[in-house]
Amino acid sequence: MKILFLTAELAPYVSVGGLSQVMYFLPHALSKKGHDVRIFTPKYGAMDAYVQNKNKWKLESVMENLEIPLTLLDTIVKPKKELARTISCNVKSHHSAKKNPYVYFLENREYYELRANVFGYSDDHIRFALLSLGCLEWLYQEKKNNKDAWWPDIIQCNDWHTCYLIQLAKQSPRYKNLFAKTPIILTVHNFHFQGNYDFRYPKDGEKDNGSTPLASLLSPVLQKQNALLRGIQNADAINTVSPTHAIEVLTKEYAEGLDEDLLKARGKLIGILNGLDTKEFNPQTDPIIKVKYNEKTFFKARQENKIELQGLFSLEKDPQRPLLAITARLAQQKGWDILIEMLPKLFENRNDVQLIVLGGGDHSYREKVQRLYEAFPDRIGIHLYADFRLPRKIFAGADMMLIPSAFEPGGIVALESLRYGSVPIIRRTGGLNDIIQDFSVKNGKGNGFSFHKRDPWALYGAIVQALTVYQQPTLWKKLVYNCMVADFSWEHAAKEYEKWYIQILEERKRATSLTPHPAYNPRPII
């Protein structure tokens, strides 16, 4: 398949959040499976650091002086004089290796190259509408000038920044015929971000329902048009980052104000779990941890890593004592409301348990964690700041990882802890629900422990259950082995995306075919 990804950020060129990592690993995994994958993204000024560190990086010119019209849906019906109102951009490409995806960069000094950051500007809606228009116009001009030019079988947009393309490709007289047979799909990594405006609490009369045409690029109306909503309404198919989260977002609790529109779109909404970079997160090669290991050699190695970890946090060095850990932002979303209530009870009733807390965040939670540390200084270790190296050491040494999140669309920490053999104790929500299967002492299957209700005692019960299994070494070794051999690689995720693409292409083929479906058997005209 020929697959085109449209994204606002892309590692390693520039990286702000998790989107950039997904847009690196998923296209690369699909390329390894033999697909022709290409990525279209802006060329930010923030990429200069990458250029300086990569002397061999050379951009090739694809299209110079690409004139992108300021008007959007009504481009073709405007007088020719108005078509002269354009923004000039360049399209350049980079291809690092034969099996890697082609990356196309939209180049514009005012909106991308002269900006120090990727996001956070008052005109972000213009910048990302320009990205969508630039991609459409580039494909339009390529096809116009060469009928045999590369053309995607499917276009995958990501988050609100790229949703302008979906409505334009479906409704603009300039583009809709050209893209009529090309499915355009949307992956939503975070439903909270919907555009460059507060769409949850709009002013009276300013709530966007998606029924109006997109305003022109420099119109103040464009900012108040909900890009994500319009992407959901117009996409051929939609997915989010886990099967459970795809169900959760159909409720008001998780839909971020889009519940009615998502319910209408439920027939085209699925969830596909993100993968993990198993080369980067690999206890057999990780230079950060003290003793390297794999699923066959973990027992003694993890004990040594545990002793080192206990020493780093000034805890008693005892490999037999159960060591719990939390590596999460101090926020209600991560379950700190129930953790703060539950942890004192745990330490009052279990003298053997140790705990490590890593992460910055909400000041009120920091104070409560500090007081908890002062109450049990010999059993709790804390580092209330963000850190790059410490999570790996914690994954490699802690026996259990507490992840009692209020909501967790993807669940990357659970994937990382599984990879290193730290057993997750999770609340069943989002990706966590799809990642963790409760361990069974009867058949030895499963890779963690869980609870459902957002209640301190429900979490306490799951911890006690885990501690009970921990006291049985044979069962615990089996559980840790199950954790480490679980396959949540990007290769596995790519297979799921591949299946989804094939289904979408088959549906589009049937919808645009002139040949009636075999089941169609009209009554004869008499």
N, C-alpha and C positions, 0 to 999 in steps of 0.2 A: 504493500500500500504506500501511497504518497501522502504523508501526513504533515500538515503545517501547524505549528504551535504559535500562538500570539501571546506575549507575556510582557508585563511591565518591568520585570527584573529577572536576571539570569546569571547564575554562578557559572564559572568563577569570575566573570567580567565585573560584576557588581552584585553585592548580596546585602539585603536589609533584613529579610525575614525568611520563613520556611518556604515561601513560594519559589524563591530563587533556587533552592536546593532541589525541589521537586522538578523544576523546569530543566535542571541539569540531568538528574538521574533517570527520569522516565524517558525522555527522548533518546538518551544513550542506550538504555536497555532495549528500546524498540529498534534502534539502529542495529544492535547486535543480533536481533532476530531477523534481519534482512530487509527491514522496511526503509524506504527513502524518506528520512525525517528532516525537516527544516524548521528553523525557529526565527521569528521576526520580533525584534525588540528595539527600543531606542538606544542611541549611542550617547550615553551620559558623560558629562565632564568628570564624574566620579570614577570613570573607567581609566582615567589617565594613570592612576597608580598601577593598575594591572598592565598597561602598555609598557610602563617603565620597567616592570619586573620581568617582562617577557620580550626579550630582544628579537625573537623570531616572529613575533606577532605582526603580520602584515595584512592590512585590509585591501581588498580588491574592489574596484569600482564596478557597480552593477548598473546603476542608472543615475546620471547626473541631472541636476536641475529638474527634478520631478515637481511639476506644478500641481499643488493640491488645492482644490477649490474650497473657499471658505463656507459656501453654502453646502448643505448636506443633502437631505432627502429630495429637495426640489432643484438640484443642480441642473438637470437637463432641460427644465422648462423655463429657466431664466434667460433673458436676452444675452446674446453673446458678449456684450460689453461687460456684463456682470461677471461672466466667467473669468474675466481678467483679474478679478480679485482672488488672488491665490497666495499660498505660502510655499516658498521654494524649499525643497529638501533634496537630499541625496540618499541613495540606497547603496550600502557597501556590504561586503560579505567577508566571512572568515571561516576557513575550513581547516581545522587543526590536524586531522588525520583521516585516512580513507574511510574508516568505519564510523567516524563521528558525524553528527548532524552538521549540515550547513547552518551558519548563523547569519542572518541578514540584519543590518543595523540601519535604522532610520536616523539620518543625520540632519540636525537643525541647531544652529548656534543659540538662538534666542530661547527655545523651549527645553533644550536638553544639554548642550555642551557647556553653556555658561552657567549652569546650575551646579551648586556644590553638592546638593543632595538629590536623592532619587524621588522622594515623596515629601509632602508637607508644605506645598506652596498654594497660595490662594487661587491660582489658575490651573490647578491639577486637572480639573475637568477639561480644560482646553488642551492641555498637554497630551492627555490620553485619548481624547476624541481625535486629535491629530494623528496619534499612533494608529488608530483604527482606520482613519481615512488614508493615511500613508500606505498601509498594507493593501487596502482595497485598490487604490489608484495604481500602485506598483503592479499588482496582478493584472489589472485592467489594461495598463499600457503594454505589459509583456505580451498579453494575448492579442492585443490589437496589432502589435508590430510583428508578431511571429505566432502563427496558428499552432506551431508545434512546441511552443514554450512550455516549460515545466508547469504543471497545474496540479494542485492537491486533490486527492480523492476525498479528503475530509479536513476540516479546519477546526482546531480545538482552541477556544478562547479560555482565559483564566481570570477569574474575579472581575470586579466592576470595571477595572481600567480598560478592558477589551470588549465590553458589552456593546459599545457604540457600533462596532463592526457588525454585530449580529443584526441589529435593526436596519442598518444601512444596506447590508447585502440583501435583506429580505424585501425592503420597501422602496429603496431609491431607484427611480427610473434609469439612472446611469448604470447601476450594478445588478439589479435583480434578475434580469434575463441571463446574464453571464454566470451567475451563481445559482441558478435555479436547480441544477442537478448536483450541486455540491453540498452535502450535509455540513452544517455549522453547529458545533456542540459547545457546551459551557461547563467548565469545572469550577465549582465554588469552593474555595478553600476556607473562607470565613464569611458567613452571612451578615456579620455585624457591619462590615464595610460595604457601603452601597453606592458611594459617590462622594463628591466634594461638598457635602451639605448634610445637615442633620435631618434625615428623612424620617426618623422615629418621632420627632416632635416638630413638625412644620408649622409655620404661621397659618392663621385662618385662611382658607381658600387656596393654599399653596401645595396641598398634598397632590403628588403626581400619581395618576393611575395608568400611565403609559399609553393613553389613547391618542395623544397629539403627536404630530411629526416632530422629529428632532429639530431644535433650533439651529441657526447657523453657528459656526464655530466661535465667533466672538460675541454672540448675543448673551446678555445676562440671564436669559431664560434657560440656557443650556445647563447652568449650574443647578437649577432647581428640578431638573429632569432626572429621575432615579435610574441611573445606568444599569444597576443590577436587576431591578424590577423589569426593565425593558429587555434585558438579556434573557431572563427567565421566560418572559412572554413569547419571545421570538425564536429561541434556540430550538433546533430539531431534537436535541436530547440534552439532559443535564445530569451531572453527577457531583457528589461531594465525597469527602475523604474517608468515609467508612459506611458500610451498610446500615448500621444502627443509627448513625447521625442522619442518614437519608430519611429515616422514619421519624426521628425526633423533630426535624425541622418542619414537619407537617402540623406541629402543635404550637400554640402561642408562646409557650415557655422558651422554645428554642428558635423560632422563626424570625426573630428580630423585626416583627411588624409585617412580614411577608407571608403569613400563614395562609390567607385566602388565595393568593396567587400561586403558592406552592401546592395547595390542595388541588387547584385547577390543573396544575402541571404534573401531578403525581404519576400519571401514566408514562411520562418520559423522564422520570427522576429515579436514579439508582445511586448506590454507594459503592465505591471501590477503595479499599484500604491502601494508604500510602505504604511504600516499602522503606527499608533501612539500607544505608550504605554499609554492606557487610565487609567491605575492604577497610574502610575507615574505622568502623566499630568491630574490631576483631581481637579478642583476648589472646590469640596465638601470636599476633605480630605487634600489638599495641606498645609503643615505646614508653608510654606514660606510666603503665602499671609496673609493679616491682617484679612479679613472677608471671611469666606468660603461660598460657594453658589452652587446652581445647576440651571438647566434651568427654574425652577419655582420661585426661590427666588433671582435671580440675580440683580434685579433693584436697591434696596437700598444698597445691599452688594457691587456692583460694584461702586456705588457712593462713598462709604466710602473708598474703595481701591483707587479710583481716587484721592480723597483728600489727602490720605497718599502719593501717588505717586507725586502729585504736590508739596507737602512739601519736599520730598526727593530731588527734582530737583530745589528747590527755585522758583517755579512758583506760581502765585496767586491761592489760594485755592478756586475754584469755580466749583462745579460739573456740572454747566450748560454750561460752555465753552467747545467747542469741543477740545479734546486732541488727537493729532496724535502721532504716534511713528514709529521709525525705529530701528529694532534690527538686524543689518547685518554688515558683514565685510565691511570696507571702501574700496571698489574695484569697478572697472567698471562693473564687472559681476553682481553686486548687484544693478546696475542702478544709481550709484552715479554721472555719467556724466550728466544725465538729471535732477537728484535731485538738484545738485548744481546750475544749471541754472534756475530751476523752483521755488525753495523755496523763494528767495528774492521777486519774483513777488507775491507769495502767501501772504507773510506777509505785503507787501505794499498795497494789495487790501482787505485783511481780517484782521480786528483788533481783531477779537474774537478768532482766532486760536492759540493754543499752540502746541509745538512739543518737543518730547524727542528723542534724538539720542543716541544709545548704540552700541558700537563696535569699535575695533581697526582695523588697516590696513594700507593702502597706505598713506605715509607721505604727499603727495601733497593734498590728500583729507582731511587729518586731519587739515592742515593749512586753507583750504577753509571753513571747518565746524567751526573752531575756529573763523574765521573772521565773519562768519554768526552769530555766538553766540554773538560776540562783538557788532554787529549791532542791534540785537534784544535780549538783555540779559534778559528782563522781560518776554519773550514769548518762549524762547528756553532753554531746559535743556540738557546738554551733559555729557556723560561718555564714553570717547574714549579709553576704555580698554575692554578686554574680561571679562565677569562676569557670574557666575553660577546662583546666586540668583535673580539678577535684572530682567532678562527676564520674570520670573514668575509674579513678581509684575507688570511689564509693561503689560503683557497679561491680568492681572486681573483688571487693572485700565484704560488703554488707550481705547478710543472709536474706533479708527481706526488704522490699521497697514499698513504702506506703504511698498509694495514689488514690485518695478518696475524693476525686474531683466532683464538683457540682455538674460540670459539663466538660467534655473533652472530645472534640470532633475527631481527632486523629489518634492520639495516644502514643506519641513518639518515645516518651520516657519508658513506657512499658516495653516497647520493642528493644530499646537499648539495654534495659535491665535483664531482659530474657537472654539477649545475646551473650551477656557476661555471667549468667547463672545466678543473678539476684532475683529471688522469687517475688513477683508482684502481688500485692494485696490491693485490690481495686474496688471502686464502686462501679456498678454496671451502668455505664453511660457511654454513648458515642463509640469511638474506636476501641476503647478499653473493653467494651462488651464483646467486640469481634475478635480481639486478640487473646483474651484469657479464657481458658476452659478450667473449671474447678477441678482440683486434683482429687482423685478417688483412691482411697486406701484399698479398695476392693480389687480394682483392675490395674492400678498404677498409671492410669491415663490422666492427663491434665497438666497445666503449667502455672497454676497460681491459685489464689483464693479471692472470694468476692463477697460483696453484700449489696443490697438494693436500696434500702431506705436511707435518706440523708439524716442519719441519726447517730450520735456518738456511740450508743450501745451496739448498734449494728456493726460499726467498724470494730469495736472492742471484741465482739464475738468472732469476727473473721480473723483477728490477730490471735486470739486464743486457739482457734482451730489450727492456724499455721504453727503456733508454738508447740502444740500437741504432736503434730507430725515431725517437727524439728527434733523432738526427743527420741525419735525412732530413726537412727542413722541410715538404715537400709532404704527405708521409704524416702527419706530426705534426699539421698543420693540419686534415687530414681527421679524424683521431682526436678532436681537441678539439671539432670541430664535431659529431661523433657524440655526444659526451658531453653537449653543451649542448642538443641537440634531443631527447634521450631523454625520453619521456613517463612520468613517475612522479608525476603530480599526484593530488590526492585525487579529482578528477573521474574519473580512470581507475580508481582503487581502488573508487569508488562503483559503477561499472559491474559490477565483479566481485562486490561484495556483492549488488547487485540480482539478478544471475543466480543467486547462491546462494539468496537468499530465495525466488525463484520456484520453484526446484527443491524446496526444503523444503516450501513451501505445497502444491505438487502432490503430493508424497509424503504429506503429512498428509491432503489431500483424499481421496486414494485409500484411505488406511488407515481413515478414519472414514466413508466412503461406504457406504450400504446396497446400492448397485448393484454387482453382481459385475463384476470386470474382464472385458473382452471375451475374454481368453484363457481364462477359466474356463469349462470345458465338462464338467460332471459327467456321469458315466454314468447313463443313465435307470434308474429303479427298475423292475424286472420283477416 
